[in-house]
Amino acid sequence: MNILTTLYFPQTQLPVHHRLPLSLLFDQLHLLQPVEKAPDHAPVPDDDHFMESDFCQVHTPAPLGTDRDRFLHLVQDIRERKDDYTSQLSALTLAALSGKEQTQERSHNDILGALRQSHTRTPDSDETLWQARLVLKIGEILDTEEDELNLEIASLSEQKDRLFKELKGENSSPESSDDDDDLFTGILEQQEQISRPSGATLRNRFRAWQKLYQAEVIPDLPTIWTTRCQESAELILDAYENRSGRTALPLLQLELPARLPGHDTTERIAAFHNETANLHQTLRRKLHELTHREELILAEADVLLPEAREYQEQWRTALDTHFPGARYGRLSLTVHLLANISLEHLLRDDGQTPSGHGLLAVIS
């Protein structure tokens, strides 16, 4: 295995300040998206998750095809008129996806019908998948707006601090890299203050992603899945415990920088990769071997990955050298082993005999 890849979920787009920390560990990252790009689509500057060559690979299960324009028209309508009905539509589609009683069925069908008014109605057999795509696109809209709001608030906060410094006679021309660091530190602080979506909303967003994932088998997807959403991780870990009768096994815990570096980001990442090249190669091999083992009767971290502490220390030393914690902050990435059931089998739940092993990386 030459590269270490991961499937990132349930988000369907990945802004640069979330992507870069992951690029320290993974060589390639895969995303599912609810609607395919136009055939003549070309990357643009603000489409940042396509900017880095080959790092992000995007898949659209069951492409919309001739329904694509109709779906995008609906999404644009939601974006422009969200004050009228986005929250109601979101709640109703989420309720449908979470399997609640059908007391609201007429309401959500009425809303969808009104939204589509001049368009041909989607067949009933495709309704759940259509709703899942809508939930994910609404999630993208909300994520983008939240990122923009965080950036604006952090920028205003930084301007305020600079004005105070000028009034106090302090240096008003700090290095640009320090400005960048201060700005992204502010973003993180603002994210903690802005109200987070409810746990139910986040869990239902994952269920929408699962509906999309189940729509089509995409060959050669990574066996390692990664999420920053604790609710999504809990749903998977609970499903694994219910299915297997055992708990997932924490195998490895690595730290990542919490925020974007300054202007020398690319150089710092390259230097980190250079220093940890041997460690990366070892981790790729070990994790690949784990997912391809025969059935595990006894799953213990000290037996399956006895060198974990050594790997963690090597990683931490290199990270502290290139991305000091005091400046860049820290995230924790924990890799869990789901013995004897791959994530593919667990989420499809198609009645087939489970096989393989899954690796779930949870960022906190």
C-alpha positions in Angstrom: 0.0 0.0 0.0 1.7 3.1 -1.2 -0.6 5.8 0.1 -2.8 6.3 3.2 -6.3 7.4 2.2 -9.5 8.2 4.1 -13.2 8.8 3.5 -14.2 12.0 5.2 -17.8 12.3 6.4 -20.6 13.4 6.9 -19.6 16.8 5.5 -19.7 16.9 1.7 -17.3 19.8 1.3 -14.1 20.6 3.1 -12.7 24.1 3.6 -9.0 24.7 3.6 -8.6 25.2 7.3 -10.1 21.7 7.9 -8.3 20.0 5.1 -4.7 21.1 5.9 -4.4 19.4 9.3 -5.6 16.1 7.7 -2.9 16.4 5.0 -0.2 15.8 7.6 -1.4 12.3 8.0 -3.3 11.3 4.9 -2.0 11.2 1.4 -5.5 11.4 -0.2 -8.9 12.3 1.1 -12.3 11.1 -0.4 -15.6 13.0 -0.2 -19.1 12.1 -1.2 -21.1 14.9 -2.7 -24.9 15.0 -3.2 -24.8 16.3 -6.8 -22.2 15.8 -9.5 -20.3 18.7 -11.0 -21.1 19.9 -14.5 -19.2 18.1 -17.2 -17.3 21.3 -18.1 -16.7 22.2 -14.5 -13.3 23.7 -13.8 -11.8 24.6 -10.3 -12.2 28.2 -9.3 -10.2 30.0 -6.6 -13.0 29.8 -3.9 -13.6 26.1 -4.6 -10.7 25.4 -2.2 -11.1 21.7 -1.7 -10.2 21.1 -5.3 -7.2 23.4 -5.2 -4.6 20.8 -4.0 -3.8 18.4 -6.9 -5.1 14.9 -6.3 -5.5 15.3 -2.5 -9.3 15.5 -2.6 -11.2 12.9 -4.6 -14.9 13.5 -5.0 -17.6 10.9 -5.6 -21.3 11.3 -6.3 -23.3 8.0 -5.7 -26.2 7.6 -8.2 -25.6 10.8 -10.2 -28.7 12.8 -10.9 -28.1 13.0 -14.6 -31.0 14.7 -16.3 -32.4 15.7 -12.9 -29.3 17.6 -12.0 -30.5 21.0 -13.2 -33.9 20.6 -11.5 -32.2 19.8 -8.2 -29.8 22.7 -8.4 -32.7 25.0 -9.2 -34.4 23.8 -6.0 -31.2 24.4 -4.0 -30.8 27.9 -5.5 -34.4 28.6 -4.6 -33.7 27.5 -1.0 -30.6 29.6 -0.8 -32.4 32.7 -2.0 -35.7 32.2 0.0 -34.4 30.4 3.0 -36.0 32.9 5.4 -39.4 31.7 4.1 -39.0 27.9 4.4 -35.5 26.5 4.7 -35.8 25.8 8.5 -39.2 24.1 8.0 -38.0 22.1 5.0 -34.9 21.1 6.9 -36.8 19.9 9.9 -39.3 18.0 7.9 -36.7 16.2 5.7 -34.6 15.4 8.7 -37.7 14.0 10.5 -38.4 11.8 7.5 -34.8 10.5 7.4 -34.8 9.8 11.1 -37.8 7.4 10.7 -40.4 9.4 12.7 -44.1 8.7 12.4 -45.7 9.7 9.2 -47.9 12.3 10.8 -45.9 15.0 9.0 -45.8 13.2 5.7 -48.4 15.4 4.1 -46.8 18.6 5.3 -43.4 17.8 3.9 -44.8 16.5 0.6 -46.8 19.8 0.4 -43.7 21.8 0.9 -41.6 19.8 -1.6 -44.5 20.1 -4.0 -44.6 23.8 -3.6 -40.8 24.1 -4.0 -40.9 22.1 -7.2 -44.1 23.6 -8.5 -43.2 23.9 -12.2 -41.0 20.8 -12.2 -41.8 17.1 -12.7 -42.1 15.3 -9.4 -39.5 12.9 -8.4 -40.8 9.3 -8.3 -41.8 8.1 -4.8 -39.1 5.4 -4.9 -36.5 8.1 -5.1 -38.0 10.5 -2.6 -35.8 9.5 0.4 -32.6 9.9 -1.6 -33.9 13.2 -3.0 -34.5 14.4 0.6 -31.1 13.2 1.7 -29.4 15.2 -1.0 -31.4 18.3 0.1 -30.4 17.8 3.7 -26.7 17.6 2.7 -26.9 20.6 0.4 -28.7 22.6 3.2 -25.8 21.5 5.5 -23.3 22.8 2.9 -25.1 26.2 2.8 -25.1 26.4 6.6 -21.5 25.4 6.9 -20.4 28.0 4.3 -22.4 30.7 6.1 -20.9 29.7 9.4 -17.4 29.8 8.1 -18.0 33.2 6.5 -19.5 34.5 9.8 -16.6 33.2 11.8 -14.1 34.8 9.4 -15.9 38.1 9.6 -16.2 38.2 13.3 -12.6 37.2 13.8 -11.5 39.9 11.4 -13.5 42.5 13.2 -12.1 41.3 16.5 -8.5 41.5 15.1 -9.2 45.1 13.9 -10.5 46.1 17.3 -7.4 44.7 19.0 -5.1 46.5 16.5 -6.9 49.8 17.2 -6.4 49.3 20.9 -2.7 48.6 20.4 -2.4 51.8 18.3 -4.1 53.8 21.0 -1.7 52.4 23.6 1.2 53.2 21.3 2.2 49.6 20.6 3.6 48.3 17.3 0.8 48.4 14.8 2.7 46.5 12.0 3.2 42.9 13.1 4.5 40.3 10.8 1.9 39.0 8.3 2.3 35.4 9.4 1.4 36.5 13.0 -1.6 38.3 11.6 -2.8 35.2 9.9 -2.2 33.1 13.1 -4.1 35.6 15.2 -7.0 35.7 12.7 -7.4 31.9 12.6 -7.1 31.8 16.4 -10.0 34.2 16.5 -12.0 32.0 14.2 -11.6 29.0 16.5 -12.6 31.1 19.5 -15.7 32.4 17.6 -16.7 28.9 16.6 -16.9 28.0 20.3 -19.2 30.9 20.9 -21.6 30.5 18.0 -24.4 28.1 18.8 -23.7 24.6 17.5 -26.4 22.6 15.7 -28.3 20.3 18.0 -27.2 16.7 18.4 -30.4 15.5 16.7 -29.7 17.7 13.7 -26.1 16.4 13.4 -27.2 12.8 13.8 -29.8 13.2 11.1 -27.3 14.8 8.8 -25.2 11.7 9.2 -28.3 9.6 8.3 -28.7 11.7 5.1 -25.1 11.0 4.3 -25.7 7.3 4.9 -28.6 7.3 2.5 -26.4 8.8 -0.2 -23.6 6.3 0.6 -26.0 3.4 0.3 -27.3 4.6 -3.1 -24.4 3.1 -5.0 -21.4 1.0 -4.4 -18.3 3.0 -5.2 -15.3 0.7 -5.7 -12.0 1.1 -3.9 -13.1 3.6 -1.3 -10.7 3.8 1.7 -11.1 1.4 4.7 -10.3 4.3 7.0 -13.1 6.8 7.6 -12.6 10.1 9.3 -15.0 12.5 11.0 -15.0 15.6 13.2 -18.6 15.0 14.1 -18.9 13.3 17.5 -22.6 12.5 16.9 -21.7 10.6 13.7 -18.9 8.7 15.4 -21.3 7.7 18.2 -23.9 6.4 15.8 -21.3 4.2 14.1 -19.7 3.0 17.3 -23.1 2.2 18.8 -24.2 0.3 15.6 -20.9 -1.7 15.7 -21.5 -2.6 19.4 -25.0 -3.7 18.7 -24.0 -5.7 15.7 -20.9 -7.3 17.1 -21.5 -7.5 20.8 -18.2 -5.8 21.5 -16.9 -2.2 21.7 -14.6 -0.7 19.1 -10.9 -0.7 20.1 -8.9 2.6 20.3 -5.6 1.7 18.6 -3.7 4.9 18.0 -4.0 8.6 19.1 -2.2 11.3 17.1 -2.2 15.0 17.5 -2.9 17.5 14.7 -2.5 21.3 14.6 -5.9 22.9 15.3 -5.5 25.9 13.1 -4.1 27.1 9.8 -0.4 28.3 9.8 0.7 31.5 8.3 2.1 32.2 4.8 4.6 29.3 4.9 2.0 26.6 5.2 3.1 24.5 2.2 6.8 24.6 3.2 6.0 23.6 6.8 3.8 20.6 5.6 6.5 19.5 3.2 9.2 19.7 6.0 6.9 17.7 8.3 6.4 15.0 5.6 10.1 14.8 5.0 10.9 14.3 8.7 8.2 11.7 9.2 8.6 9.8 5.9 9.6 6.6 7.6 6.9 6.9 10.2 4.3 7.5 7.5 5.5 4.4 5.6 5.3 2.3 8.8 1.8 3.6 9.7 0.5 2.9 6.2 1.8 -0.7 6.3 0.6 -1.4 9.8 -2.9 0.0 9.3 -3.2 -1.8 5.9 -2.2 -5.1 7.5 -4.7 -4.6 10.3 -7.7 -4.2 7.9 -6.7 -7.2 5.9 -6.2 -9.7 8.8 -8.3 -12.8 9.2 -11.1 -12.9 11.7 -9.9 -11.6 15.1 -10.9 -13.7 18.1 -9.1 -11.5 20.6 -8.7 -7.8 19.9 -6.4 -6.0 22.2 -4.5 -2.8 21.3 -1.2 -3.9 23.0 -1.3 -7.1 20.9 -2.4 -5.7 17.6 -0.3 -2.5 17.6 2.2 -2.8 20.4 4.4 0.0 19.0 1.5 2.6 19.2 3.1 4.6 22.0 6.4 4.8 20.1 4.6 6.0 17.0 2.7 8.5 18.9 5.8 9.9 20.5 7.7 10.2 17.2 4.7 12.0 15.7 4.4 14.4 18.6 8.1 15.3 18.5 7.9 16.1 14.8 4.7 18.0 15.2 6.1 20.1 18.1 9.1 21.0 15.9 7.1 22.2 12.9 3.8 23.2 14.4 4.4 24.2 18.1 1.3 23.7 20.2 1.4 27.2 21.7 1.1 28.8 18.3 -1.1 26.3 16.3 -3.1 24.6 19.0 -4.0 20.9 19.0 -6.6 18.5 17.9 -6.7 14.8 18.8 -7.3 12.1 16.2 -8.1 8.7 17.6 -8.1 5.6 15.4 -10.7 3.0 16.4 -10.6 -0.6 15.2 -14.0 -2.2 14.4 -12.9 -5.9 14.4 -14.5 -8.3 12.0 -17.0 -5.9 10.5 -15.9 -3.4 7.8 -17.5 0.0 7.8 -18.9 -0.9 4.3 -20.8 -3.9 5.8 -21.8 -2.0 8.9 -23.4 1.0 7.1 -25.0 -0.9 4.2 -26.5 -3.5 6.6 -27.4 -5.6 3.5 -27.7 -8.9 5.3 -24.5 -10.3 4.0 -22.0 -12.0 6.3 -19.7 -9.3 7.6 -16.0 -9.5 6.8 -12.9 -7.5 7.1 -12.2 -4.9 9.7 -13.0 -1.1 9.9 -10.9 1.8 11.0 -12.7 4.9 12.3 -10.7 8.1 12.9 -12.4 10.5 15.2 -11.1 14.1 15.6 -11.9 16.0 18.8 
